């Protein structure tokens, strides 16, 4: 999922500061100040991920800056250490 915006600084508390709220399925939102984020331990099956860019104070942009993707996790075929 790629969410692009210009004129903001992730993690900054200044006038152009911003963070991203990540919503995976029905789980509570995860706040991220990083340019990349990885969810670990996502169960096999269909999922929906939604991302929303927010101002440093938590307020939404007007219009909202969002992206969404639906995806499916399959069983891993990797040999994991025991």
MMTF fields as JSON, N, C-alpha, C and O atoms, coordinates in Angstrom:
{
  "mmtfVersion": "1.0.0",
  "mmtfProducer": "UNKNOWN",
  "numBonds": 327,
  "numAtoms": 328,
  "numGroups": 82,
  "numChains": 1,
  "numModels": 1,
  "chainsPerModel": [1],
  "groupsPerChain": [82],
  "chainIdList": ["A"],
  "bondAtomList": [4, 2, 8, 6, 12, 10, 16, 14, 20, 18, 24, 22, 28, 26, 32, 30, 36, 34, 40, 38, 44, 42, 48, 46, 52, 50, 56, 54, 60, 58, 64, 62, 68, 66, 72, 70, 76, 74, 80, 78, 84, 82, 88, 86, 92, 90, 96, 94, 100, 98, 104, 102, 108, 106, 112, 110, 116, 114, 120, 118, 124, 122, 128, 126, 132, 130, 136, 134, 140, 138, 144, 142, 148, 146, 152, 150, 156, 154, 160, 158, 164, 162, 168, 166, 172, 170, 176, 174, 180, 178, 184, 182, 188, 186, 192, 190, 196, 194, 200, 198, 204, 202, 208, 206, 212, 210, 216, 214, 220, 218, 224, 222, 228, 226, 232, 230, 236, 234, 240, 238, 244, 242, 248, 246, 252, 250, 256, 254, 260, 258, 264, 262, 268, 266, 272, 270, 276, 274, 280, 278, 284, 282, 288, 286, 292, 290, 296, 294, 300, 298, 304, 302, 308, 306, 312, 310, 316, 314, 320, 318, 324, 322],
  "bondOrderList": [1, 1, 1, 1, 1, 1, 1, 1, 1, 1, 1, 1, 1, 1, 1, 1, 1, 1, 1, 1, 1, 1, 1, 1, 1, 1, 1, 1, 1, 1, 1, 1, 1, 1, 1, 1, 1, 1, 1, 1, 1, 1, 1, 1, 1, 1, 1, 1, 1, 1, 1, 1, 1, 1, 1, 1, 1, 1, 1, 1, 1, 1, 1, 1, 1, 1, 1, 1, 1, 1, 1, 1, 1, 1, 1, 1, 1, 1, 1, 1, 1],
  "groupList": [{"groupName": "UNK", "atomNameList": ["N", "CA", "C", "O"], "elementList": ["N", "C", "C", "O"], "formalChargeList": [0, 0, 0, 0], "bondAtomList": [1, 0, 2, 1, 3, 2], "bondOrderList": [1, 1, 2], "singleLetterCode": "X", "chemCompType": "L-PEPTIDE LINKING"}],
  "groupTypeList": [0, 0, 0, 0, 0, 0, 0, 0, 0, 0, 0, 0, 0, 0, 0, 0, 0, 0, 0, 0, 0, 0, 0, 0, 0, 0, 0, 0, 0, 0, 0, 0, 0, 0, 0, 0, 0, 0, 0, 0, 0, 0, 0, 0, 0, 0, 0, 0, 0, 0, 0, 0, 0, 0, 0, 0, 0, 0, 0, 0, 0, 0, 0, 0, 0, 0, 0, 0, 0, 0, 0, 0, 0, 0, 0, 0, 0, 0, 0, 0, 0, 0],
  "groupIdList": [1, 2, 3, 4, 5, 6, 7, 8, 9, 10, 11, 12, 13, 14, 15, 16, 17, 18, 19, 20, 21, 22, 23, 24, 25, 26, 27, 28, 29, 30, 31, 32, 33, 34, 35, 36, 37, 38, 39, 40, 41, 42, 43, 44, 45, 46, 47, 48, 49, 50, 51, 52, 53, 54, 55, 56, 57, 58, 59, 60, 61, 62, 63, 64, 65, 66, 67, 68, 69, 70, 71, 72, 73, 74, 75, 76, 77, 78, 79, 80, 81, 82],
  "secStructList": [7, 7, 7, 7, 7, 1, 1, 7, 3, 3, 6, 7, 7, 1, 6, 6, 3, 3, 3, 3, 3, 3, 3, 3, 6, 6, 1, 7, 7, 3, 3, 3, 7, 1, 1, 7, 7, 7, 7, 7, 1, 7, 7, 1, 3, 3, 3, 3, 3, 3, 3, 3, 3, 3, 3, 6, 6, 1, 7, 3, 3, 3, 3, 3, 3, 3, 3, 3, 3, 3, 3, 3, 3, 7, 7, 7, 7, 1, 7, 7, 7, 7],
  "xCoordList": [0.857, 0.0, 0.893, 1.797, 0.667, 1.471, 0.567, -0.446, 0.952, 0.227, 1.213, 2.205, 0.957, 1.88, 1.268, 0.088, 2.107, 1.68, 2.912, 3.994, 2.752, 3.859, 3.558, 2.4, 4.621, 4.45, 4.246, 3.885, 4.469, 4.35, 5.639, 6.396, 5.871, 7.028, 6.533, 6.005, 6.704, 6.291, 7.096, 8.32, 6.406, 7.054, 7.287, 7.564, 7.186, 7.406, 6.172, 5.04, 6.405, 5.289, 5.035, 4.173, 5.786, 5.647, 4.403, 3.549, 4.325, 3.157, 2.874, 1.713, 3.916, 3.748, 3.876, 4.032, 3.814, 3.974, 2.793, 1.666, 3.075, 2.021, 2.413, 3.574, 1.419, 1.627, 0.58, -0.348, 0.744, -0.174, -0.912, -0.299, -2.222, -3.011, -3.228, -3.666, -2.917, -3.064, -4.157, -4.108, -5.136, -6.264, -6.213, -6.46, -5.895, -5.889, -7.148, -7.316, -8.027, -9.309, -10.042, -10.212, -10.471, -11.226, -10.373, -10.904, -9.057, -8.167, -8.09, -8.344, -7.739, -7.545, -6.457, -5.549, -6.56, -5.599, -4.203, -4.024, -3.219, -1.811, -1.299, -1.508, -0.63, -0.065, 1.392, 2.149, 1.778, 3.151, 3.703, 3.028, 4.952, 5.664, 6.727, 7.463, 6.8, 7.824, 7.288, 6.078, 8.211, 7.808, 7.4, 6.673, 7.861, 7.511, 7.017, 7.471, 6.086, 5.538, 5.231, 4.702, 5.564, 5.309, 4.426, 4.742, 3.324, 2.501, 3.059, 3.301, 3.266, 3.767, 2.67, 1.816, 2.702, 1.756, 0.339, -0.612, 0.184, -1.151, -1.637, -0.949, -2.806, -3.355, -3.663, -3.962, -3.592, -3.992, -5.446, -6.28, -5.727, -7.083, -7.137, -6.102, -8.349, -8.519, -8.403, -8.802, -7.855, -7.664, -7.867, -7.804, -8.11, -8.212, -7.312, -7.378, -6.476, -5.608, -5.974, -6.039, -6.214, -6.519, -5.516, -5.218, -4.997, -4.054, -4.636, -5.222, -4.466, -4.947, -3.872, -3.395, -3.492, -2.529, -3.243, -4.31, -2.649, -3.228, -2.223, -1.014, -2.727, -1.873, -1.223, -1.66, -0.191, 0.536, -0.394, -0.175, -1.433, -2.368, -3.462, -4.353, -3.408, -4.387, -5.562, -6.359, -5.685, -6.804, -6.632, -5.513, -7.748, -7.73, -7.458, -7.796, -6.855, -6.705, -8.053, -8.905, -8.248, -9.486, -9.132, -8.643, -9.362, -10.033, -9.104, -7.886, -9.689, -8.879, -7.873, -8.151, -6.702, -5.667, -5.641, -5.138, -6.185, -6.32, -5.932, -5.892, -5.65, -5.417, -5.907, -5.893, -6.342, -6.872, -6.513, -6.455, -6.275, -5.992, -6.591, -6.592, -7.095, -7.539, -6.541, -6.088, -6.196, -5.202, -5.501, -6.322, -4.836, -5.009, -3.645, -2.685, -3.566, -2.358, -2.555, -3.576, -1.578, -1.638, -0.693, 0.149, -0.842, 0.05, 1.483, 1.742, 2.391, 3.797, 4.316, 3.941, 5.175, 5.811, 7.27, 8.013, 7.681, 9.063, 9.293, 8.405, 10.488, 10.873, 11.313, 12.341, 10.543, 10.863, 11.7, 11.499, 12.643, 13.437, 12.545, 11.544, 12.91, 12.12, 12.751, 12.232],
  "yCoordList": [-1.171, 0.0, 1.221, 1.321, 2.129, 3.337, 4.538, 4.707, 5.369, 6.602, 7.733, 7.835, 8.583, 9.662, 11.013, 11.258, 11.892, 13.259, 14.15, 13.736, 15.348, 16.299, 17.41, 17.693, 18.039, 19.173, 18.804, 19.663, 17.538, 17.125, 16.426, 15.919, 16.411, 15.732, 14.723, 15.101, 13.433, 12.406, 12.545, 12.671, 12.521, 12.583, 13.976, 14.137, 14.98, 16.351, 16.869, 16.55, 17.668, 18.291, 19.715, 20.419, 20.125, 21.469, 21.629, 20.746, 22.777, 23.131, 22.096, 21.851, 21.491, 20.502, 19.074, 18.148, 18.883, 17.555, 16.646, 17.104, 15.348, 14.378, 12.998, 12.735, 12.133, 10.712, 9.932, 10.509, 8.62, 7.76, 6.859, 6.267, 6.752, 5.771, 4.581, 4.736, 3.386, 2.155, 1.311, 1.007, 0.935, 0.126, -1.218, -1.286, -2.291, -3.638, -4.343, -4.609, -4.643, -5.284, -4.464, -3.255, -5.098, -4.409, -4.115, -3.764, -4.257, -4.0, -2.505, -1.692, -2.133, -0.711, -0.122, -0.83, 1.15, 1.822, 1.786, 1.883, 1.644, 1.728, 3.067, 3.404, 3.832, 5.113, 4.893, 4.249, 5.426, 5.278, 6.631, 7.422, 6.868, 8.071, 7.724, 8.597, 6.446, 5.966, 5.923, 5.88, 5.937, 5.842, 4.431, 4.238, 3.435, 2.03, 1.396, 1.743, 0.469, -0.232, -1.661, -1.894, -2.622, -4.031, -4.626, -4.536, -5.232, -6.005, -7.415, -8.006, -7.962, -9.331, -10.197, -9.705, -11.483, -12.417, -12.281, -12.631, -11.779, -11.649, -13.046, -13.776, -13.405, -14.746, -14.984, -14.041, -16.239, -16.55, -16.136, -16.184, -15.733, -15.352, -13.962, -13.325, -13.483, -12.162, -11.056, -11.232, -9.923, -8.783, -7.483, -7.446, -6.42, -5.07, -4.156, -4.146, -3.396, -2.419, -1.042, -0.813, -0.13, 1.258, 2.154, 1.95, 3.136, 4.096, 5.492, 5.831, 6.298, 7.679, 8.596, 8.396, 9.598, 10.598, 11.595, 12.104, 11.87, 12.822, 13.912, 13.7, 15.077, 16.18, 15.81, 14.873, 16.541, 16.26, 16.25, 15.487, 17.092, 17.149, 16.084, 16.055, 15.209, 14.136, 14.471, 13.592, 15.725, 16.129, 15.568, 15.408, 15.278, 14.783, 15.932, 17.08, 15.626, 16.613, 16.787, 15.899, 17.939, 18.205, 18.595, 19.703, 17.727, 16.427, 15.387, 15.567, 14.289, 13.237, 12.645, 12.534, 12.272, 11.612, 10.158, 9.842, 9.267, 7.862, 6.949, 7.36, 5.71, 4.649, 3.356, 3.211, 2.416, 1.145, 0.026, 0.226, -1.158, -2.329, -3.554, -3.66, -4.471, -5.772, -6.805, -6.748, -7.756, -8.762, -10.06, -10.092, -11.124, -12.444, -12.959, -12.918, -13.447, -14.093, -15.591, -16.134, -16.258, -17.713, -18.349, -17.674, -19.634, -20.358, -20.24, -20.308, -20.068, -19.986, -21.365, -22.368, -21.407, -22.669, -22.691, -23.605, -21.695, -21.628, -22.613, -22.847, -23.192, -24.035, -23.116, -22.447, -23.088, -22.231, -22.998, -24.2, -22.327, -23.019, -23.526, -22.898, -24.653, -25.238, -24.927, -25.333],
  "zCoordList": [0.0, 0.0, 0.0, 0.829, -0.889, -0.99, -0.765, -1.443, 0.201, 0.501, 0.287, 1.009, -0.693, -1.008, -0.683, -0.931, -0.115, 0.172, 0.14, 0.556, -0.341, -0.353, 0.637, 0.942, 1.135, 2.032, 3.485, 4.289, 3.848, 5.25, 5.679, 4.851, 6.998, 7.567, 8.587, 9.633, 8.288, 9.241, 10.521, 10.485, 11.648, 12.946, 13.475, 14.663, 12.644, 13.084, 13.821, 13.458, 14.852, 15.572, 15.077, 15.602, 14.076, 13.532, 12.678, 12.611, 12.032, 11.214, 10.125, 9.794, 9.567, 8.497, 9.004, 8.207, 10.306, 10.895, 10.596, 10.409, 10.557, 10.261, 10.772, 11.083, 10.85, 11.134, 10.344, 9.778, 10.318, 9.574, 10.55, 11.439, 10.389, 11.129, 10.209, 9.069, 10.715, 9.943, 10.57, 11.762, 9.777, 10.245, 9.528, 8.323, 10.257, 9.686, 10.151, 11.341, 9.221, 9.527, 10.588, 10.425, 11.655, 12.707, 13.938, 14.992, 13.811, 14.942, 15.228, 14.339, 16.467, 16.765, 15.857, 15.422, 15.585, 14.704, 15.303, 16.517, 14.424, 14.802, 14.283, 13.117, 15.143, 14.729, 14.331, 15.058, 13.184, 12.712, 12.277, 11.618, 12.671, 12.242, 11.201, 10.741, 10.835, 9.905, 8.477, 8.253, 7.519, 6.118, 5.738, 4.764, 6.498, 6.233, 7.526, 8.616, 7.39, 8.549, 8.128, 7.041, 8.991, 8.702, 9.783, 10.969, 9.377, 10.306, 10.34, 9.288, 11.521, 11.667, 12.277, 13.015, 11.964, 12.558, 12.041, 12.74, 10.83, 10.239, 9.854, 9.141, 10.323, 10.103, 8.626, 7.892, 8.192, 6.815, 6.573, 7.478, 5.345, 4.975, 4.38, 4.185, 4.087, 3.482, 4.534, 5.685, 4.121, 5.024, 4.263, 3.035, 5.016, 4.464, 5.288, 6.517, 4.601, 5.25, 4.731, 3.524, 5.662, 5.298, 5.999, 7.176, 5.297, 5.86, 5.714, 4.687, 6.761, 6.718, 7.274, 8.391, 6.499, 6.934, 7.833, 7.487, 8.989, 9.944, 10.276, 10.19, 10.655, 11.1, 12.433, 13.103, 12.81, 14.051, 15.262, 16.202, 15.248, 16.378, 16.3, 17.149, 15.295, 15.155, 14.259, 13.932, 13.856, 13.0, 11.587, 11.098, 10.952, 9.575, 8.612, 8.898, 7.484, 6.423, 5.733, 5.791, 5.074, 4.361, 2.93, 2.705, 1.968, 2.075, 2.702, 2.72, 3.22, 3.834, 2.837, 1.643, 3.359, 2.557, 2.998, 4.076, 2.163, 2.539, 1.381, 0.221, 1.729, 0.744, 1.369, 2.592, 0.539, 1.039, 0.07, -1.143, 0.632, -0.186, 0.491, 1.718, -0.314, 0.191, -0.298, -1.441, 0.577, 0.225, 0.955, 1.872, 0.547, 1.161, 1.59, 0.821, 2.829, 3.341, 3.191, 3.614, 2.59, 2.44, 3.45, 4.042, 3.636, 4.548, 4.054, 2.853, 4.966, 4.604, 4.223, 4.83, 3.224, 2.838, 3.273, 2.914, 4.04, 4.503, 5.632, 6.452, 5.675, 6.807, 7.935, 7.835, 8.992, 10.123, 11.132, 11.303, 11.814, 12.836, 13.949, 14.295, 14.501, 15.6, 16.927, 17.967]
}
